[in-house]
Amino acid sequence: MSTSRRLPNERRAGPPQASSLPLGGTARGAKGAPVTAPGQRWTPGRLLAWAALLGMLLVTLLPLWFALKTALVPPQQLYEQSASLVPRDPTLLNFRRVLGLLSPEQSLAVGGSGAEINFLRALGNSVLFTAIIVTLQVGCAAMAAYAFARLRFPGRDLLFALFVGTMMVPGVVTFIPNFILIKELGWLDTLAGMVAPFCLMQGFSVFFLRQFFLGIPRDIEEAALLEGASQAYIFARVVLPLSSSALATIAMLTGINIWNEFFWPYLVAKDEAHQVLTVALQTFKSQTPQGQPDWTGLMAAAAVAVLPVLLLLLAFGRRVIESVQYSGGK
């Protein structure tokens, strides 16, 4: 009786592996018939899900497109082209007007309403306002999160629960107490009064970074302790470099939130020299020299104001999603 042996490199015949399938998810069987991966079949439910996603995407992007289209329309043709999807005779004059590249006389000559906005000064104020708060919040949140993740002290879990609980408190609840405090300190119409309520850590930032720090192997820190490193040295030279993606995520999410902040800067800083972009846009909208707002100029200013946030999302959006998934799994 003869027995057959299978060579070490031989593999039993079987269905095609997922990794060997082409990009389309389809392979050819023994008789040349297409073999489709189960996850790639276009079932009615999958078609319905895609249709719903495309519908939501359209509902989200259509208002943004109309805003951009309005910014590209000549002011005299605003109401003539109000229902068109594509602007006829698109122009960049509205962008030049709000950026201060045209004099008031030239702005009126090309159809401007006479409303004025110091866009570049407001842009600089927004950049400074956002940068200070992001730096302070990320730094404070990182130190607090590391203490909750690694240090042992009485009441640690209770204090962490209180930090997380602050996420459930609406921000509007603290506006009046903060305003009274800033007024008593004499910080109205100052940069210090604008950034003070935001300069410490936020509950979400502490929670997010703590979850990330818990995922860092303790062996790395214990090896540094055996070498004589202090806890502060380990935090600054070991933990923070390993957490660059999480820190960048918190910085970007905080930056977007602060960049869009309107009510507090509007409440505290009445002086035009301290106005951020959101407040400057509202002031520009309220100016009606010809009986109505300068809609084309307002949409042009809004398009430029949203550009930094859009560039950040396009550049680091995938990194943010990966970091959130990593921290959420801990």
VOGU-3710 file (C-alpha; in Angstrom, 3 decimals, decimal comma):
1> mstsrrlpne> 0,000/0,000/0,000  1,397/3,352/-1,039  0,998/6,489/0,955  1,389/9,981/-0,360  3,195/12,615/1,600  2,600/16,317/1,286  5,712/18,382/0,819  6,345/21,091/3,446  5,595/23,912/1,018  2,379/22,345/-0,252
11> rragppqass> -0,972/23,688/0,932  -4,340/22,046/0,720  -6,693/23,335/-1,900  -9,351/25,596/-0,540  -11,252/28,801/-1,146  -9,227/31,852/-2,078  -7,894/33,789/0,886  -9,033/37,374/1,459  -5,495/38,655/1,087  -5,156/37,022/-2,354
21> lplggtarga> -8,273/38,614/-3,781  -7,951/41,495/-6,222  -8,844/45,003/-5,136  -12,381/44,587/-6,368  -12,923/41,632/-4,027  -13,470/39,160/-6,937  -11,400/36,081/-7,784  -11,765/33,376/-10,422  -12,750/29,883/-9,375  -11,646/26,578/-10,872
31> kgapvtapgq> -14,038/26,937/-13,817  -13,408/30,630/-14,345  -16,577/31,725/-12,550  -16,219/34,909/-10,486  -16,053/34,435/-6,733  -17,171/37,560/-4,830  -16,284/38,167/-1,215  -19,458/38,204/0,933  -18,729/41,702/2,244  -18,570/43,119/-1,289
41> rwtpgrllaw> -22,030/42,071/-2,499  -24,382/44,954/-3,307  -27,407/43,918/-1,294  -30,528/46,117/-1,105  -29,624/47,067/2,457  -26,156/48,148/1,417  -27,510/50,191/-1,477  -29,956/51,884/0,902  -27,143/52,690/3,352  -25,025/54,234/0,591
51> aallgmllvt> -27,996/56,253/-0,643  -28,596/57,571/2,889  -24,911/58,492/3,303  -24,842/60,306/-0,024  -28,032/62,143/0,904  -26,562/63,314/4,222  -23,363/64,355/2,452  -25,371/66,393/-0,039  -27,387/68,075/2,724  -24,124/68,960/4,513
61> llplwfalkt> -22,163/70,237/1,528  -24,907/72,076/-0,366  -25,149/75,046/2,069  -21,356/75,353/2,048  -21,343/75,402/-1,733  -24,037/78,101/-1,839  -21,996/80,203/0,602  -18,909/79,871/-1,605  -20,974/80,598/-4,715  -22,331/83,761/-3,100
71> alvppqqlye> -18,774/84,873/-2,335  -17,870/84,507/-6,026  -20,902/86,410/-7,361  -20,571/90,139/-8,208  -22,562/92,166/-5,637  -24,850/93,657/-8,308  -25,887/90,158/-9,494  -26,565/88,602/-6,080  -30,344/88,344/-6,399  -30,244/87,557/-10,119
81> qsaslvprdp> -28,172/84,423/-9,428  -29,712/83,450/-6,095  -31,148/80,169/-7,442  -28,269/79,126/-9,709  -25,843/76,412/-8,611  -22,864/77,761/-10,555  -21,975/81,476/-10,514  -21,948/83,311/-13,812  -18,981/85,625/-14,287  -17,263/84,556/-11,022
91> tllnfrrvlg> -15,040/87,174/-9,448  -12,601/87,543/-6,544  -13,557/91,170/-5,894  -15,465/90,240/-2,734  -12,371/88,584/-1,277  -10,261/91,601/-2,178  -12,765/93,902/-0,493  -12,855/92,071/2,850  -9,071/91,571/2,888  -8,572/95,328/2,586
101> llspeqslav> -6,997/95,206/-0,870  -9,476/97,808/-2,163  -10,091/101,290/-0,820  -13,603/102,201/0,445  -14,192/104,188/-2,750  -13,160/101,244/-4,931  -15,346/98,884/-2,889  -18,381/101,098/-3,440  -17,556/101,372/-7,138  -17,612/97,573/-7,607
111> ggsgaeinfl> -20,930/97,199/-5,764  -19,960/97,036/-2,086  -22,406/98,245/0,542  -19,925/100,449/2,391  -19,677/98,105/5,402  -16,147/97,764/6,734  -14,241/94,953/8,428  -10,617/94,873/9,554  -10,236/91,249/8,577  -6,471/90,882/8,970
121> ralgnsvlft> -6,483/92,350/12,496  -9,357/90,066/13,513  -7,519/87,121/11,957  -4,415/87,912/14,002  -6,502/88,202/17,181  -8,107/84,816/16,486  -4,740/83,163/15,894  -3,327/84,597/19,142  -6,498/83,799/21,114  -6,541/80,209/19,860
131> aiivtlqvgc> -2,802/79,574/20,227  -2,667/80,712/23,871  -5,666/78,629/24,914  -4,555/75,507/23,025  -1,065/75,671/24,550  -2,351/76,107/28,105  -5,156/73,563/27,813  -3,041/70,820/26,265  -0,216/71,337/28,756  -2,483/71,329/31,822
141> aamaayafar> -4,591/68,427/30,546  -1,498/66,308/29,824  -0,132/66,790/33,350  -3,509/66,068/34,966  -4,110/63,006/32,781  -0,679/61,569/33,594  -1,324/62,037/37,311  -4,647/60,199/37,021  -3,099/57,404/34,953  0,144/56,736/36,860
151> lrfpgrdllf> 0,293/58,439/40,258  -1,386/57,052/43,366  -2,930/59,501/45,819  -6,051/59,549/48,039  -9,264/60,440/46,233  -7,779/59,974/42,766  -10,751/58,105/41,312  -13,273/60,514/42,848  -11,408/63,533/41,508  -11,201/61,958/38,060
161> alfvgtmmvp> -14,949/61,285/38,132  -15,518/64,970/38,919  -13,357/65,971/35,959  -15,306/63,682/33,647  -18,557/64,989/35,118  -17,711/68,518/33,979  -18,389/67,366/30,419  -22,086/67,163/31,336  -22,264/70,781/32,580  -23,395/73,207/29,833
171> gvvtfipnfi> -20,866/75,945/29,237  -23,556/78,637/29,359  -24,016/77,924/33,087  -20,582/79,389/33,861  -20,847/82,506/31,687  -22,347/84,831/34,319  -20,025/83,791/37,203  -17,012/84,075/34,904  -18,125/87,469/33,628  -18,548/88,812/37,182
181> likelgwldt> -15,092/87,502/38,102  -13,451/89,035/35,026  -15,195/92,349/35,685  -14,055/92,432/39,320  -10,484/91,724/38,205  -10,644/94,623/35,743  -9,951/92,374/32,754  -12,783/93,493/30,480  -11,592/94,403/26,974  -8,281/92,622/27,575
191> lagmvapfcl> -6,696/89,489/26,163  -6,335/88,085/29,687  -10,081/88,349/30,236  -10,758/86,558/26,958  -8,492/83,559/27,622  -8,840/83,185/31,422  -11,958/80,928/31,487  -10,411/78,574/28,910  -6,797/78,407/30,086  -7,094/75,326/32,345
201> mqgfsvfflr> -7,821/71,728/31,385  -11,173/70,486/30,095  -12,860/67,250/31,162  -12,759/65,637/27,736  -9,066/66,407/27,229  -8,134/64,873/30,588  -10,247/61,778/29,942  -8,909/61,288/26,415  -5,238/61,649/27,371  -5,618/59,467/30,467
211> qfflgiprdi> -6,987/56,653/28,329  -4,044/57,048/25,963  -1,476/57,071/28,786  -2,968/53,867/30,199  -2,099/52,166/26,921  1,617/52,977/27,197  3,509/49,917/28,563  4,673/50,397/32,133  7,913/48,546/31,358  9,238/51,621/29,554
221> eeaallegas> 8,684/53,847/32,573  9,975/51,239/35,031  13,190/50,926/33,042  13,661/54,683/33,266  13,000/54,573/37,028  15,698/51,921/37,445  18,109/54,266/35,680  17,381/56,920/38,299  14,980/59,106/36,300  12,425/61,151/38,201
231> qayifarvvl> 8,693/61,026/37,532  8,804/64,487/35,969  11,677/63,463/33,690  9,792/60,332/32,580  6,704/62,400/31,818  8,592/65,013/29,802  11,157/62,824/28,020  9,404/59,455/27,692  5,622/59,746/27,885  5,078/62,973/25,952
241> plsssalati> 7,158/61,928/22,891  5,224/58,639/22,759  1,933/60,556/22,943  2,502/63,010/20,110  -0,499/61,754/18,117  -2,872/62,052/21,089  -1,544/65,507/21,978  -1,944/66,633/18,367  -5,513/65,327/18,374  -6,425/67,243/21,528
251> amltginiwn> -4,688/70,355/20,212  -6,622/70,227/16,948  -10,017/69,530/18,541  -9,459/72,293/21,097  -8,219/74,667/18,415  -11,289/74,138/16,237  -13,589/74,691/19,211  -11,824/77,891/20,300  -11,513/79,187/16,727  -15,310/79,043/16,432
261> effwpylvak> -15,944/80,548/19,898  -18,236/83,557/19,651  -20,254/84,343/22,762  -17,490/84,810/25,348  -15,249/87,070/23,202  -18,363/89,012/22,194  -19,365/89,405/25,849  -15,952/90,439/27,195  -14,179/92,307/24,377  -16,223/95,232/23,057
271> deahqvltva> -13,183/97,098/21,771  -12,636/96,486/18,045  -8,895/96,168/18,676  -9,533/92,862/20,504  -12,258/91,418/18,273  -11,730/87,883/17,002  -12,987/86,737/13,606  -16,351/85,433/14,770  -17,172/88,745/16,476  -15,823/90,782/13,556
281> lqtfksqtpq> -18,064/88,854/11,149  -21,106/89,574/13,311  -20,177/93,271/13,455  -19,712/93,319/9,683  -23,125/91,713/9,190  -24,830/94,266/11,447  -23,528/97,184/9,354  -26,240/98,155/6,867  -25,264/101,431/5,149  -27,569/100,593/2,247
291> gqpdwtglma> -30,353/99,018/4,293  -29,167/95,409/4,126  -26,061/93,394/5,004  -23,219/92,975/2,541  -23,980/89,309/1,839  -21,331/88,725/-0,819  -18,614/90,274/1,337  -19,830/88,374/4,402  -19,693/85,024/2,587  -16,220/85,832/1,273
301> aaavavlpvl> -14,998/86,647/4,785  -16,594/83,480/6,177  -14,949/81,368/3,466  -11,516/82,737/4,358  -12,214/82,313/8,092  -13,040/78,630/7,715  -10,007/77,903/5,532  -7,488/77,281/8,390  -9,816/74,772/10,053  -10,479/73,021/6,751
311> llllafgrrv> -6,762/72,690/6,027  -6,155/71,232/9,495  -8,897/68,653/9,022  -7,615/67,631/5,610  -4,049/67,323/6,885  -4,653/65,587/10,221  -8,182/64,175/10,022  -7,092/60,548/9,576  -4,602/60,862/12,422  -7,315/62,191/14,711
321> iesvqysggk> -9,637/59,285/13,901  -6,894/56,712/14,535  -5,959/58,328/17,845  -9,591/58,438/18,982  -10,035/54,760/18,108  -6,852/53,839/19,999  -7,834/55,739/23,145  -11,430/54,543/23,010  -10,315/50,912/23,053  -8,446/51,266/26,339
//
